[in-house]
């Protein structure tokens, strides 16, 4: 019956809807789409979103308003908060494994490797629903070298035991399942699982024994004294991402380092490639922080750094200029930028340390957070306690459960209390396989001493576009002190103009995140994927994205409708 309502009644209903419901109602049928597509209706709905809007309705044509709404909808994920299907299940592991067993799996999910001391066991399965089958067992004799080194570094005089700081083992499996990386203490070793390879001579790297960065990095840089937390192969196995924790240098307590040299990988990387390049540092988050800070008086640090593909687009205002002035072989990355003036997740561009040119670092986009809100169009403030939800989101108990919920009914979208803070030293970041979605997990421990586990999950859109509406050149105030925020808009003729070239001008359409869920368990790993069939083809009809988190023996999964 609603399809036959008069146009005026439909529009009066639409005027009372929040913008996410408005976007959904516009897709209901032809009459509702027609009623919602008037420029006045567009502008009225978009006033709820903290974005740049034309001063009058006539600034844009009908088609331009439609395109602008589509751009804002996509960059702010306005269509993703309805009918989220959450499931909590037990992780499928071989019978010989316990929830505390150190495990790693290939990116296709068909090969799993377990590590117990120096013993590696390989399991395989035909597809994602098949049970794990034993393939082979391998003894890594060289791994005991790492154990001995960890005992010497972490033990105390007269006590040959591994300090808790050095006791954690880590493992990563390459995308093809033919290489494994094992970390213990400060030692990283890469082995080949091919039967013809010599397991006694792995590729080996030891943290804190490379002084090359100290000589090439300007400013106050210190090499790491931390230990390996997690390992991960990246860029088609040409890079190894090393998450380092328990650091006591000026960059404490965490940093991220990428090892390898993709320019020298002319085919699928094998053990010989890693023997030659495991000691080459590709990127180091602490070195990037020092390079960006320059002569600033305040401390600046990147946390949770993760690489993006080299073809990632630049900012919304200066795309062509930025591409022309970029240094050779640059790499885009996403990280939490923390300084005396900014706490925000960002997209940056840096020259790898393996290139022949001097390293340069620039921030291309600053993503909104609780403490960095472009235009300050969001109400509320970040509180010390976790903001309550009414009704609460479903819990993540150990028993299996499946539930569907609508975030529109539970979590206010435009409130600073439900935005990520970007203040944590160890955020978990994950980028979707199509490089369009950023999922991140922030632990709750820093909110209150009473909260000892769990945290919050958020989603950002990393896509970019050339907005239909271009407000023109903007003037920014000259910072009055070292702790002034960059690019604050100049409002009067007396304001002195200034531009900090290290930071981009504000996005015309900021990518505002949303709170996906709060979980009472600690998340160990995070992954975002487009659902695919067994042949690898994207299944666009089932759901848009699947966010998967592992916590011990639990698997938490959120499926968002397309």
N, C-alpha and C positions, 0 to 999 in steps of 0.2 A: 504493500500500500504506500510505503514511503516514496516509491519512485514516481507516484502521480501527484505528489504534493505541489502546490503552486511554488513558483520560483522564489517569491518573496519569503515564504515560510521556511523553505530550505535554507535560504541565506541567513535568516534570523537564527536558525538552529546552529548553523556553521559559525556564526559570530560568537557563540558561547562555548565553543570547543577549544581545547588546547591544540597547539599546532600539530602534534603527532596524531591526534584523533582526526584533525582536519585533513591531513595528508591521506589517512586511511579512508575517510569518508569520501574524498574526491575520487577514489578508485571504485566506489560502490556500483555506480551505474552511470548511464549517459546524462540523465537529468541532474544528478548530484555533481557530476564533473563539470557540467555547464554552469551550474549555479556557483560553484567554487572557483571558477576560472576568470571571474571578473577582476580587473586590476585592483579595484578597491578591496575585494576579498583577499587577494594575494597579500597586499600591503598590511591589511589588518591582522592577518594570521602571522605574518613574518615579524611583526612588532614584538612578538614573544621571544624571538630568537636574537641573541646578542650578535648581530651582524650589521654591516653597513647597508642602509636602505636609501633609495632615492628620495629626495626631498618632496617630490610630488608624484602623483599617479601617472601623469603624462610624461615623466622623464623616460620611461620605457614603453615600448609598444606591447601589445597583447602577447605576441610570440616571445618577446624578451622577458616579460614577467613569468611566462610559463617556464622558460629555460632557467631563469634565475631561481625559481622555486625548486626545480629539479636539482640544480647545483647545490643549493643549501640543504635539501633533503639528503642528498648523497653524502656530502661532507660532514653532516651532523648525525648521520645514521638515524634519521627520524622515523624510518620504517622498520627498525630492528627490535623495538622494545615490546612487541606484542607476541604472545604465544611462544614464549621461550620454554623449551622442553629440557628439563634438567633430570639427570639420572646419576645415581650413586651406586656403583657396583664394586665387587672385588676384582682386583687385577688378575688376569689370567696368567699364571706362572706355572712352570713345570712343577711336578709334585715334589722334587728335591729342593725347591727354593722356599725360603721363608720371606716375609715382608721386609726383613732387614738385609737380605742378600743383595750384593752389589750387582746390578744388571744394566745392560745397555742393549738397545735394539736398533736395527737398520731403519731408515726413513720409510720404507714400504711396509714395515711391521711384520716381515716374514722371517727374519732371523733375529735370534736373541742370544746374548752372550752373558754368562754369569761368571763372577770372579770370587774365588775364595782363597785367600792367601796368594800363592803363585799358581793356582790351578784354574784354568779357563775351561768352561764347558759350553759348547755350541749347540743350540737347538734351532730347528727349522720347522716351518709349516707351509702348507700349500696355499692357503688364503687366510684372511683375517679371522675367519670363524672356525678354522681347523684347530685341533689340539696341538700342542708343541710336541715334537718328536726329537729324541736325542740324535745328534749328528756325529759329534766327536768331542774328545777331551784332550786338552793340551796342558802340559806343564811348562810354565814360563820360568826357566831357571834364572834368567837375568833379572826377573822381578825381585828375587831375593837380594839383589844389589840395592834396590830401592829400599827394601826393608832394613838392611844394614845401615844405609845412609840415614834413614829416618830415626833409627835407634841412636845413632851418634849425634844427630842434630837435636833430637827431641828428648833424649834421655838425660839423666843427671849422673853426676859422678858416683860410681859404685852401684848404679842401678841401670842395667841394660834393658829397659822397657821403653816402649814408645809413648811419649807424651801425648795427651789428648789432642794437642795442637797439630800433631803429625799423624794421627792414627787413621784418618779417613782415607779410604780408597775410592777412586773414581774410575769410570770406564766409559768409553764412547766407541760406537761402531760406525764405520763409514757408510755412505749411502748405498754402496754396492755390497756391503757386508764382507768385504775381503780384507779390511784393515781394522785393527782395534788400537785405541790409545788408552793407556793405563797410567793413572796418576796416584802417587803416594808421597805425602810430605811435599818436598820441593822438586821431586823427580817425575818427569814425564817420559814414558817409553811408548813407541809405536811398533806394533808387530803386524806381520802379514799372516793371514790364516791359510794361505796357499801351502799345500803340503811340501812343495819343493823349496820353501824359504827356510833360512837358518834362523831358528828361534833364539840362538845364543847371541846374535848381534842385531838387536833392535835399533831403531833410531832413538836417540836419547837427548833430552834437554833438561837442564837443571836451573830452576829459578834462582835469580840473584847472583849468577856468575857471569853476567854479560855487562860489561861497562861501556858498550858502544853507545847506548842512549845518553849516558852522562856527558859524553863529548859532543854529541850532535844536538842536544836539547838545550834551548836557551832558558834562563831563569832557574828557579829553585826546583830541581828535579832530583829525586832519589830513587835508586833501583829498588825493586821489591825485596822484602824480607819475609813475605807471606808464604802460604802453602796453597796447594791446589785444592779448590773446592769442587768444581765441575769441569768436564771436558766436553767438547762438541765439535764434530767436523762441520765445515762450512764451505760454501762456494765450490760445489762439486768435489769436495774432499781436497781442494788445494790449500785450504786454510784450516787451522785448528784453533778454536776459540777456547781460551783458558780463563776461567773465573777464579780469581785469587782472593782469599780472605785471611783473616787473622794477621793483617799487616800492621806494623807499628811505626812506619815511616810517616812523613808529613802528609802522605796521601791516604793514611789509614781511614777505615779498616779494610777496604776492598778495592780492587781494580780489575780491569779486563784487559787481556793481552791476546792478540792474534799472531800466530806463528805460521810461517810459510811464505812462499813467493809465487803467486799465481802466474806471473809473467813467464816463469820458467817451466810451467807445466804445459807441455805440448800435446799430451795425451792423458788418458785416465791416470791420475797419480798412483804410483806404487810405492813399495818400501824404499826403493832406490831414490825416488824423489824426496821422500821424507828424511832419509839419511843425509841428503845434501842440503836440505832447506829447513830442517826443524829448528836450527839455531838462528834463523833470520826472523827478526821481529817485524811484523807487517804494520801493526798498529798497537799502541799502548794508551789506555785511557788516561793515565797520569801524565804522560808526555803531551797528549792533546790538551789537557787542562792547563799545563804550564804554557804551552804555545798560545792558547787563546787568552789567558789572563794577561800576558805581556807585563806591563809595569804597574798594573792595578795593585792597590794596597790590600784589597780584600782577597780572601781565599776563593778559588774557583775549582770545581771538580766535576768530572763526568762520572755518573754511576750507571751500571747495568748496560754498558755500551753494546750495541748490536749492529752489524753491517747491513746496509741495503744494497740493492743492485746498482751498478755504476750508471745505469740509464735513468735513475730516478729523477723526476722533473724538479725544476727549481721553484723559486717563490712565485706568488701570484702577480706581482707587479713588474718584476725585472727578469723574466724568464730568458729572453734572448741575450740580454746583456750579461747575465750571470754565466750562461753557457760559453760565451765568447771569452770571458776573462778568467775562467776556471783554470787552475793549474793543470799540468798534464797528469794523466792517469789518476784523477781524484776518485774518492770513494765517499758515498753518502752513508750516514749512520744515524741511528736513533739512540738517544740516551737521556738520562735525567741530568739536567744542568742545575747545579747547586752553587750559589755564590752569595756574596753579601747583598746583591740586589735582585736576584732572580732565583726562583725555585719553580722549574718548569721542565716538562719533557720537550725535547727539541729534535729537529732534524738538522744535522750538520754535514759539512763537506770537508774532507781532509785529504792531504797528499800522503800516501803510504810512505813509511820509512824506507821501504825497499826501492823507491824511485830515485832517480839521479838528481832530482830537484830538491830544494829545501822544503821542509815540511811547513805547510800552511793550513790553518784551521779557520773555518767560518761557519757561523750558525745561519741556516737558511730559513728555518721556520721555528717559531716558538709556539708550542701547543698549549692551550689554556689549562690551568690548574687552579687549585684553591687559592694559591698565593700569586698567581699571574693570570689576571682576568682582563683581557683586552676590552677597553671601553667600560669596564666595571658594570656590565649590564646584568649581573647575577647577584641576587640578594643573599643574605646570610654570611656566616663566617665559619672558619674551621675551628671546631671546639676541641677541647682536650679529650672528651669522651667520644666514643663511637656514636653517631647520631642514631636515634631509635627509628625503627621502621614500623608502620602501622597499616595493615597487619604485617608481622614479620615474614621475611622470605623463608622458604623451606630450609630446614636444617640439613646438615650433611652427616647423618649418623652412619655407623659402621654397617648397618643392615641395608640390603639392597632396596632402592626406592626409585620410583619414576613419578615425576610430577610436572605439570604445566602451569606456568604463572604468567601474569601480565605485569610488567614493570610499570606501566602507565598507572596502575591502580595502587602501587605500593611505594614507589620512590619518586619524589619530586625531581623532575629533570633539571630545572634551572635553579639550583641551590648549591651554594659553595660547600655545604656540609657533605654533599654527595660527589664531590670532585676529588681526584687524587691530589695528594699534597706535594709530591716530588721532593720529599725531604729525607727519605730513607736511604740508608747506605747500601742496601742490597735488594733493590727491586728486581722482580723477575719480569723480563720483557720477552715477548714472542711476536713474530711477524708472520702473517698468513702466507700461504704458499704462493698467492698471487700478488703479494707485497702491497695489499690495499688496507689491511686491518692490523692494528697494533693492539694486542692484549697485554695487560700488565697486572701484576699482583704486588700489592703493598702489604707487608706484615703489620699486624696491629700492635705489636709490642711497644711502640713508641707513644701510643695514645695514653695508656694508663698502666701503672705497675701491676694492677690486678688482672690485666689481660696478658696471658702468657703464650697464647697460641692463636692461630687463625689470622685472617686478614680480609682484604677487599680486592675484588677483581673489577677492572675497568676496560672499556673498549674505546679506541680512537679510530677514526678514518684517516689513513695516510695518503689518500688520493689527493690530487691537485687538479686545478682547472683554471681557465682564464675567465673570471667572472664577467657576466654580461654587463653588470653595472660597474663602472670605473669612476670612483669619486674624484679622480684627478690628484695632482701633487699635494702632499700634506706637509705642513711645517711642524717641527718638533722642537721642544724646549731644549736649551743647553743645560746639561746637568749642573746642579748647584753644588754638588759634593760627590765624593766617590761612591756613595751608597745610593745615588739617585737612579731610578729606573730609566733605561734607555727608551727613546722614542715616545716620550709623553707629549701629547699634542699641544702645540702652542695655541693659546686662545686669544691673546691680545697682541697689538702691535709692539708692546714693550717687551715681549718675550724674545730673547735672543735665540736664533735658530742654530741647531747643531745636529749632526748625524754621527752616530757611532757605527762605523763601517763594518764592525764585527757582527752586528745584529741586523736582521732584516726589518724593513718597515712592517707594521702590523698587517696581518692577513685581512683582506676585504671580507672573506667568509672564513672565520676561524673554525677549526674542526673541534667542536666542543665534545668531550667524552661523556660517557654515561656509566653509572654504576651497574655492573652486571649482577653481582651477588656478593654476599658476605659469608665467609665460611669459617667454621670453628676449628678447622684443622690447618696445619702448616702445609703449604704447597711446595713440593720438591721440584716439579718441572711443569712447564706450561707449553701448550701447542695450539695453533689455530690452523685449520685446514678447510678447504672446500671439499665437500663429500665427493668421492669418486667411485666408479664401478671397479670391478676386479681388473679390468684392462687399463685402468688409469685415467679413463675419460671422466671429466667432471660431470657429476650428476646434479644439474642445476634445478631439477624439479623437486628434490627432496627437501633441501634447506639451503640457506645462503652460506652459513659458516658453522663449523663445529669447534667449540673451545673445549679442550681436554686438559685436565690437570691431574697430576699424580700426587698422592699423599700416602706414603708408606705402601700398604697393600690395597689402598682405595683408588678408584678411578672416578673422578667427577667430570661430567660431560654436560655441556650446554649446547643445544641445537637451536639456531635462530632461523625462523621462516624466511623464505626467499621473497 
